[in-house]
Amino acid sequence: MIKAGIGDDASPLSPKSSAQSPARISRFEDLIAWQKARELTRAVYEVTSQGEFARDHGLRDQIRRAAVSVMSNLAEGFDRGSRADFHKFIVIAKGSCAEVRCQLYVALDAGYLDQVVFSTLQGRATEVARIIAGLRRSVEKQKEQK
């Protein structure tokens, strides 16, 4: 079981701050949603590299793929260049984020995570989902205005 204590300041489980420039975003790396998804992915990789979780190749690989999918879909959609494509990929990213949240429950129920680590990761995944939802609404409005 992965226990609390891995969330020290150097750990991906520790909160990080992301400053967003008010200027127009020209790179996917500047999206707060992508930055937070990256932090979530780093944390997922950290916890899935330890203990029994590391030996459950199916769940380990599935949750890693889902976390990477959140980042990747935000990046790909952003770089496609059209608001319609970006919107489509944002929706997919949000679905992948829900998949991560679901798989965290499986890991908790299997005894791979303690409640503190589960709650930390679940909180991060929920935060990413909320940010993505706001981004989706914003892009949808822009899409409708064109």
N, CA, C and O of each residue as an XYZ file, in Angstrom:
584
protein
N       0.845     -1.178      0.000
C       0.000      0.000      0.000
C       0.883      1.231      0.000
O       1.886      1.291      0.712
N       0.510      2.200     -0.792
C       1.229      3.463     -0.829
C       0.600      4.361      0.218
O      -0.608      4.599      0.212
N       1.438      4.853      1.114
C       0.946      5.631      2.244
C       1.310      7.090      2.098
O       2.174      7.468      1.307
N       0.633      7.887      2.878
C       0.920      9.322      2.915
C       2.369      9.528      3.305
O       2.980      8.685      3.961
N       2.901     10.647      2.895
C       4.285     10.951      3.195
C       5.080     11.148      1.921
O       6.173     11.714      1.940
N       4.518     10.670      0.796
C       5.207     10.878     -0.466
C       4.918     12.258     -1.027
O       5.459     12.631     -2.068
N       4.073     13.015     -0.352
C       3.716     14.337     -0.842
C       4.576     15.450     -0.292
O       4.065     16.533     -0.007
N       5.884     15.215     -0.133
C       6.739     16.305      0.342
C       6.921     17.335     -0.763
O       6.426     17.145     -1.874
N       7.610     18.398     -0.476
C       7.720     19.509     -1.418
C       8.311     19.124     -2.759
O       7.984     19.748     -3.768
N       9.171     18.117     -2.804
C       9.791     17.707     -4.058
C       8.928     16.711     -4.814
O       9.234     16.364     -5.954
N       7.860     16.252     -4.194
C       7.031     15.207     -4.774
C       5.961     15.777     -5.695
O       5.479     16.888     -5.473
N       5.580     15.018     -6.737
C       4.485     15.439     -7.586
C       3.146     15.470     -6.852
O       2.174     16.019     -7.370
N       3.083     14.896     -5.669
C       1.838     14.971     -4.908
C       1.709     16.292     -4.169
O       0.650     16.590     -3.616
N       2.765     17.083     -4.152
C       2.716     18.398     -3.513
C       2.096     19.396     -4.470
O       2.346     19.333     -5.674
N       1.285     20.323     -3.954
C       0.686     21.321     -4.832
C       1.754     22.205     -5.466
O       2.757     22.541     -4.838
N       1.526     22.558     -6.672
C       2.409     23.474     -7.381
C       1.563     24.659     -7.823
O       0.352     24.534     -8.005
N       2.193     25.781     -7.989
C       1.442     26.933     -8.470
C       1.729     27.130     -9.944
O       2.838     26.879    -10.414
N       0.724     27.579    -10.662
C       0.878     27.843    -12.087
C       0.432     29.262    -12.358
O      -0.723     29.622    -12.132
N       1.350     30.052    -12.838
C       1.002     31.425    -13.171
C       0.553     31.478    -14.618
O       1.221     30.934    -15.497
N      -0.559     32.122    -14.871
C      -1.103     32.245    -16.217
C      -0.959     33.689    -16.651
O      -1.395     34.603    -15.950
N      -0.364     33.890    -17.776
C      -0.206     35.219    -18.332
C      -1.528     35.674    -18.936
O      -2.247     34.862    -19.519
N      -1.861     36.951    -18.807
C      -3.106     37.431    -19.401
C      -3.026     37.517    -20.920
O      -4.046     37.726    -21.576
N      -1.837     37.360    -21.490
C      -1.668     37.429    -22.942
C      -2.311     36.210    -23.604
O      -2.565     35.194    -22.956
N      -2.563     36.331    -24.878
C      -3.138     35.229    -25.647
C      -2.208     34.013    -25.586
O      -0.991     34.146    -25.717
N      -2.772     32.868    -25.392
C      -1.995     31.640    -25.274
C      -1.655     31.142    -26.679
O      -2.532     30.984    -27.528
N      -0.367     30.901    -26.904
C       0.059     30.460    -28.237
C       0.655     29.052    -28.228
O       0.921     28.480    -29.286
N       0.864     28.492    -27.024
C       1.426     27.143    -26.908
C       0.591     26.342    -25.921
O       0.127     26.875    -24.914
N       0.400     25.058    -26.213
C      -0.393     24.240    -25.293
C       0.243     24.174    -23.914
O      -0.458     23.995    -22.919
N       1.568     24.317    -23.841
C       2.252     24.274    -22.547
C       1.831     25.418    -21.631
O       2.036     25.342    -20.419
N       1.252     26.464    -22.182
C       0.805     27.593    -21.379
C      -0.611     27.422    -20.821
O      -1.054     28.224    -19.999
N      -1.310     26.397    -21.256
C      -2.659     26.131    -20.741
C      -2.568     25.628    -19.302
O      -1.847     24.670    -19.025
N      -3.286     26.261    -18.398
C      -3.306     25.801    -17.012
C      -3.828     24.370    -16.945
O      -3.327     23.564    -16.161
N      -4.822     24.053    -17.751
C      -5.366     22.691    -17.758
C      -4.280     21.673    -18.096
O      -4.204     20.616    -17.471
N      -3.448     21.987    -19.075
C      -2.378     21.070    -19.465
C      -1.331     20.977    -18.355
O      -0.847     19.886    -18.056
N      -0.978     22.105    -17.743
C       0.009     22.106    -16.661
C      -0.469     21.256    -15.487
O       0.298     20.476    -14.922
N      -1.730     21.412    -15.130
C      -2.289     20.631    -14.014
C      -2.394     19.157    -14.390
O      -2.161     18.287    -13.550
N      -2.742     18.869    -15.636
C      -2.799     17.480    -16.095
C      -1.411     16.849    -16.059
O      -1.272     15.666    -15.749
N      -0.401     17.626    -16.371
C       0.975     17.139    -16.306
C       1.347     16.785    -14.869
O       1.957     15.745    -14.623
N       0.985     17.644    -13.924
C       1.254     17.363    -12.513
C       0.525     16.092    -12.062
O       1.088     15.267    -11.341
N      -0.720     15.946    -12.490
C      -1.482     14.744    -12.156
C      -0.795     13.514    -12.730
O      -0.668     12.501    -12.043
N      -0.357     13.589    -13.965
C       0.309     12.461    -14.618
C       1.594     12.096    -13.877
O       1.874     10.918    -13.651
N       2.362     13.097    -13.505
C       3.591     12.852    -12.749
C       3.272     12.130    -11.435
O       3.970     11.188    -11.059
N       2.234     12.564    -10.747
C       1.841     11.942     -9.484
C       1.356     10.509     -9.702
O       1.669      9.620     -8.911
N       0.599     10.286    -10.766
C       0.127      8.928    -11.081
C       1.325      8.016    -11.337
O       1.365      6.893    -10.835
N       2.294      8.485    -12.109
C       3.492      7.681    -12.354
C       4.238      7.390    -11.064
O       4.762      6.291    -10.880
N       4.288      8.362    -10.178
C       4.989      8.153     -8.907
C       4.324      7.048     -8.093
O       4.993      6.117     -7.644
N       3.022      7.148     -7.902
C       2.361      6.153     -7.037
C       2.275      4.784     -7.696
O       2.264      3.769     -7.001
N       2.214      4.737     -9.005
C       2.108      3.434     -9.678
C       3.464      2.750     -9.841
O       3.540      1.632    -10.348
N       4.524      3.414     -9.414
C       5.864      2.830     -9.481
C       6.259      2.158     -8.169
O       7.384      1.675     -8.035
N       5.349      2.124     -7.206
C       5.668      1.638     -5.871
C       4.789      0.466     -5.461
O       3.640      0.352     -5.887
N       5.343     -0.390     -4.638
C       4.594     -1.439     -3.961
C       3.797     -2.356     -4.879
O       4.181     -2.634     -6.015
N       2.691     -2.805     -4.347
C       1.816     -3.721     -5.090
C       1.256     -3.082     -6.354
O       1.009     -3.768     -7.346
N       1.059     -1.777     -6.317
C       0.519     -1.078     -7.491
C       1.429     -1.309     -8.697
O       0.949     -1.517     -9.811
N       2.735     -1.271     -8.472
C       3.700     -1.446     -9.560
C       3.616     -2.842    -10.167
O       3.962     -3.033    -11.333
N       3.160     -3.819     -9.387
C       3.093     -5.197     -9.873
C       1.762     -5.535    -10.545
O       1.643     -6.570    -11.201
N       0.770     -4.674    -10.386
C      -0.515     -4.875    -11.077
C      -0.418     -4.175    -12.430
O      -0.873     -3.045    -12.601
N       0.183     -4.875    -13.376
C       0.495     -4.259    -14.665
C      -0.740     -3.747    -15.399
O      -0.682     -2.715    -16.067
N      -1.836     -4.449    -15.280
C      -3.056     -4.025    -15.974
C      -3.555     -2.679    -15.482
O      -3.721     -1.748    -16.269
N      -3.794     -2.574    -14.178
C      -4.306     -1.319    -13.617
C      -3.255     -0.216    -13.722
O      -3.577      0.923    -14.058
N      -2.011     -0.552    -13.437
C      -0.932      0.439    -13.524
C      -0.868      1.057    -14.922
O      -0.821      2.279    -15.070
N      -0.866      0.207    -15.931
C      -0.763      0.703    -17.306
C      -2.015      1.474    -17.717
O      -1.923      2.484    -18.413
N      -3.178      1.002    -17.289
C      -4.442      1.654    -17.649
C      -4.534      3.067    -17.082
O      -4.888      4.002    -17.801
N      -4.219      3.227    -15.800
C      -4.321      4.554    -15.189
C      -3.241      5.486    -15.745
O      -3.476      6.685    -15.896
N      -2.073      4.945    -16.045
C      -1.038      5.771    -16.667
C      -1.475      6.250    -18.044
O      -1.318      7.426    -18.372
N      -2.022      5.346    -18.849
C      -2.480      5.730    -20.192
C      -3.574      6.790    -20.109
O      -3.591      7.736    -20.898
N      -4.481      6.630    -19.158
C      -5.567      7.601    -19.009
C      -5.018      8.971    -18.623
O      -5.451      9.989    -19.163
N      -4.071      8.999    -17.693
C      -3.479     10.277    -17.272
C      -2.741     10.936    -18.436
O      -2.882     12.138    -18.660
N      -1.963     10.160    -19.169
C      -1.243     10.704    -20.323
C      -2.229     11.189    -21.379
O      -1.968     12.180    -22.062
N      -3.346     10.509    -21.516
C      -4.366     10.890    -22.496
C      -4.938     12.274    -22.214
O      -5.256     13.012    -23.147
N      -5.072     12.632    -20.951
C      -5.587     13.959    -20.612
C      -4.657     15.020    -21.194
O      -5.100     15.918    -21.909
N      -3.367     14.911    -20.885
C      -2.376     15.868    -21.386
C      -2.320     15.867    -22.906
O      -2.334     16.918    -23.547
N      -2.257     14.677    -23.462
C      -2.060     14.536    -24.908
C      -3.223     15.096    -25.707
O      -3.021     15.735    -26.739
N      -4.436     14.859    -25.234
C      -5.596     15.374    -25.968
C      -5.693     16.887    -25.883
O      -6.101     17.533    -26.848
N      -5.326     17.461    -24.752
C      -5.296     18.916    -24.661
C      -4.268     19.485    -25.634
O      -4.539     20.461    -26.332
N      -3.094     18.873    -25.676
C      -2.028     19.341    -26.572
C      -2.429     19.179    -28.034
O      -2.311     20.115    -28.826
N      -2.898     17.994    -28.384
C      -3.247     17.745    -29.783
C      -4.388     18.643    -30.243
O      -4.331     19.222    -31.328
N      -5.417     18.756    -29.421
C      -6.547     19.603    -29.793
C      -6.145     21.053    -29.961
O      -6.582     21.721    -30.899
N      -5.310     21.544    -29.049
C      -4.856     22.929    -29.132
C      -4.091     23.170    -30.421
O      -4.300     24.179    -31.094
N      -3.208     22.248    -30.765
C      -2.361     22.441    -31.943
C      -3.054     22.121    -33.268
O      -2.478     22.347    -34.332
N      -4.258     21.609    -33.217
C      -4.999     21.371    -34.454
C      -5.369     22.678    -35.147
O      -5.505     22.728    -36.369
N      -5.529     23.729    -34.358
C      -5.742     25.048    -34.945
C      -7.179     25.501    -35.068
O      -7.420     26.695    -35.247
N      -8.141     24.609    -34.981
C      -9.536     25.052    -35.075
C     -10.222     24.900    -33.725
O      -9.931     23.977    -32.965
N     -11.128     25.810    -33.444
C     -11.857     25.743    -32.169
C     -12.712     24.482    -32.093
O     -12.849     23.882    -31.026
N     -13.280     24.085    -33.220
C     -14.118     22.877    -33.238
C     -13.295     21.637    -32.874
O     -13.732     20.811    -32.073
N     -12.107     21.513    -33.465
C     -11.239     20.380    -33.131
C     -10.793     20.450    -31.673
O     -10.801     19.442    -30.966
N     -10.404     21.642    -31.230
C      -9.963     21.803    -29.858
C     -11.069     21.378    -28.900
O     -10.817     20.668    -27.927
N     -12.284     21.810    -29.177
C     -13.420     21.458    -28.329
C     -13.590     19.943    -28.250
O     -13.800     19.391    -27.171
N     -13.498     19.283    -29.390
C     -13.658     17.822    -29.438
C     -12.598     17.137    -28.571
O     -12.907     16.212    -27.821
N     -11.355     17.592    -28.678
C     -10.284     16.980    -27.909
C     -10.373     17.323    -26.419
O      -9.950     16.530    -25.577
N     -10.915     18.485    -26.091
C     -11.136     18.838    -24.683
C     -12.140     17.868    -24.066
O     -11.954     17.414    -22.937
N     -13.193     17.556    -24.798
C     -14.207     16.611    -24.301
C     -13.567     15.236    -24.050
O     -13.858     14.588    -23.045
N     -12.715     14.808    -24.950
C     -12.023     13.528    -24.778
C     -11.108     13.578    -23.558
O     -11.055     12.622    -22.785
N     -10.389     14.684    -23.381
C      -9.501     14.840    -22.229
C     -10.283     14.758    -20.923
O      -9.825     14.145    -19.958
N     -11.458     15.374    -20.892
C     -12.278     15.335    -19.674
C     -12.729     13.908    -19.380
O     -12.772     13.491    -18.222
N     -13.064     13.162    -20.429
C     -13.428     11.758    -20.250
C     -12.270     10.933    -19.707
O     -12.466     10.067    -18.854
N     -11.072     11.198    -20.197
C      -9.888     10.496    -19.693
C      -9.629     10.839    -18.233
O      -9.171      9.995    -17.463
N      -9.917     12.058    -17.862
C      -9.759     12.470    -16.469
C     -10.740     11.696    -15.577
O     -10.386     11.294    -14.469
N     -11.954     11.493    -16.053
C     -12.927     10.690    -15.305
C     -12.435      9.245    -15.172
O     -12.642      8.599    -14.145
N     -11.786      8.756    -16.221
C     -11.221      7.406    -16.173
C     -10.154      7.310    -15.082
O     -10.119      6.323    -14.346
N      -9.296      8.304    -14.967
C      -8.284      8.321    -13.901
C      -8.971      8.288    -12.541
O      -8.576      7.522    -11.661
N      -9.988      9.108    -12.367
C     -10.692      9.156    -11.077
C     -11.307      7.800    -10.745
O     -11.242      7.349     -9.601
N     -11.897      7.159    -11.730
C     -12.497      5.841    -11.523
C     -11.437      4.814    -11.132
O     -11.643      4.024    -10.210
N     -10.318      4.827    -11.821
C      -9.259      3.853    -11.546
C      -8.604      4.093    -10.194
O      -8.069      3.161     -9.594
N      -8.637      5.319     -9.713
C      -8.147      5.585     -8.360
C      -9.007      4.850     -7.329
O      -8.490      4.361     -6.324
N     -10.314      4.771     -7.577
C     -11.181      3.994     -6.679
C     -10.805      2.517     -6.700
O     -10.787      1.861     -5.659
N     -10.507      2.001     -7.878
C     -10.091      0.601     -7.985
C      -8.815      0.383     -7.174
O      -8.705     -0.598     -6.439
N      -7.847      1.303     -7.308
C      -6.581      1.192     -6.575
C      -6.806      1.271     -5.066
O      -6.166      0.546     -4.304
N      -7.706      2.143     -4.635
C      -8.027      2.244     -3.212
C      -8.655      0.945     -2.721
O      -8.260      0.407     -1.687
N      -9.633      0.447     -3.468
C     -10.337     -0.774     -3.076
C      -9.414     -1.996     -3.078
O      -9.615     -2.929     -2.301
N      -8.408     -1.988     -3.948
C      -7.455     -3.101     -4.002
C      -6.384     -2.989     -2.919
O      -5.574     -3.900     -2.750
N      -6.378     -1.882     -2.191
C      -5.413     -1.699     -1.121
C      -4.068     -1.163     -1.585
O      -3.085     -1.232     -0.847
N      -4.015     -0.629     -2.803
C      -2.762     -0.097     -3.329
C      -2.479      1.315     -2.831
O      -1.326      1.745     -2.839
N      -3.490      2.036     -2.404
C      -3.360      3.411     -1.930
C      -3.999      3.527     -0.557
O      -5.017      2.888     -0.288
N      -3.415      4.330      0.306
C      -4.112      4.641      1.548
C      -5.069      5.810      1.281
O      -5.024      6.429      0.218
N      -5.916      6.098      2.237
C      -6.961      7.103      2.048
C      -6.385      8.500      1.779
O      -6.954      9.261      0.996
N      -5.276      8.834      2.412
C      -4.697     10.163      2.244
C      -4.181     10.352      0.820
O      -4.458     11.372      0.191
N      -3.434      9.378      0.312
C      -2.910      9.469     -1.054
C      -4.060      9.455     -2.053
O      -4.065     10.222     -3.016
N      -5.035      8.578     -1.820
C      -6.212      8.530     -2.694
C      -6.894      9.898     -2.747
O      -7.199     10.403     -3.827
N      -7.129     10.491     -1.580
C      -7.815     11.785     -1.526
C      -7.008     12.880     -2.216
O      -7.573     13.743     -2.888
N      -5.690     12.844     -2.048
C      -4.833     13.828     -2.709
C      -4.935     13.708     -4.223
O      -5.134     14.705     -4.917
N      -4.799     12.492     -4.733
C      -4.871     12.275     -6.179
C      -6.274     12.550     -6.716
O      -6.438     13.130     -7.789
N      -7.272     12.130     -5.963
C      -8.659     12.367     -6.383
C      -8.934     13.874     -6.440
O      -9.623     14.350     -7.342
N      -8.396     14.611     -5.481
C      -8.548     16.067     -5.487
C      -7.879     16.700     -6.693
O      -8.433     17.604     -7.319
N      -6.693     16.222     -7.014
C      -6.001     16.746     -8.203
C      -6.768     16.432     -9.475
O      -6.920     17.289    -10.345
N      -7.249     15.208     -9.578
C      -7.998     14.817    -10.779
C      -9.291     15.618    -10.892
O      -9.687     16.002    -11.993
N      -9.943     15.869     -9.779
C     -11.170     16.668     -9.783
C     -10.865     18.109    -10.183
O     -11.626     18.725    -10.930
N      -9.749     18.644     -9.683
C      -9.343     19.993    -10.064
C      -9.083     20.075    -11.572
O      -9.516     21.022    -12.228
N      -8.383     19.094    -12.109
C      -8.116     19.071    -13.550
C      -9.434     19.016    -14.313
O      -9.603     19.727    -15.303
N     -10.358     18.190    -13.871
C     -11.657     18.070    -14.543
C     -12.413     19.402    -14.527
O     -13.027     19.776    -15.526
N     -12.370     20.113    -13.404
C     -13.050     21.413    -13.316
C     -12.417     22.434    -14.256
O     -13.118     23.193    -14.926
N     -11.088     22.446    -14.300
C     -10.397     23.384    -15.183
C     -10.711     23.058    -16.642
O     -10.953     23.956    -17.447
N     -10.704     21.788    -16.969
C     -11.033     21.380    -18.346
C     -12.471     21.761    -18.687
O     -12.747     22.199    -19.804
N     -13.384     21.598    -17.741
C     -14.785     21.969    -17.991
C     -14.902     23.461    -18.290
O     -15.648     23.862    -19.183
N     -14.163     24.283    -17.542
C     -14.171     25.721    -17.802
C     -13.569     26.053    -19.153
O     -14.071     26.924    -19.864
N     -12.506     25.369    -19.507
C     -11.886     25.560    -20.818
C     -12.846     25.159    -21.927
O     -12.946     25.834    -22.951
N     -13.548     24.058    -21.711
C     -14.531     23.596    -22.706
C     -15.611     24.646    -22.925
O     -15.967     24.951    -24.063
N     -16.131     25.196    -21.835
C     -17.169     26.233    -21.958
C     -16.647     27.449    -22.702
O     -17.344     28.009    -23.548
N     -15.434     27.857    -22.396
C     -14.835     29.018    -23.046
C     -14.657     28.780    -24.542
O     -15.001     29.635    -25.358
N     -14.124     27.629    -24.895
C     -13.905     27.315    -26.312
C     -15.239     27.180    -27.038
O     -15.370     27.588    -28.192
N     -16.218     26.609    -26.361
C     -17.554     26.454    -26.953
C     -18.157     27.818    -27.268
O     -18.748     28.005    -28.331
N     -18.010     28.773    -26.348
C     -18.518     30.131    -26.603
C     -17.808     30.771    -27.790
O     -18.441     31.398    -28.640
N     -16.490     30.607    -27.840
C     -15.728     31.162    -28.963
C     -16.145     30.512    -30.272
O     -16.238     31.174    -31.306
N     -16.393     29.217    -30.216
C     -16.804     28.469    -31.400
C     -18.148     28.984    -31.920
O     -18.353     29.113    -33.127
N     -19.056     29.275    -30.990
C     -20.385     29.759    -31.362
C     -20.354     31.177    -31.916
O     -21.214     31.548    -32.715
N     -19.372     31.972    -31.501
C     -19.271     33.355    -31.957
C     -18.737     33.462    -33.382
O     -18.896     34.499    -34.025
N     -18.123     32.429    -33.865
C     -17.548     32.487    -35.222
C     -18.549     32.104    -36.255
O     -18.237     32.098    -37.446
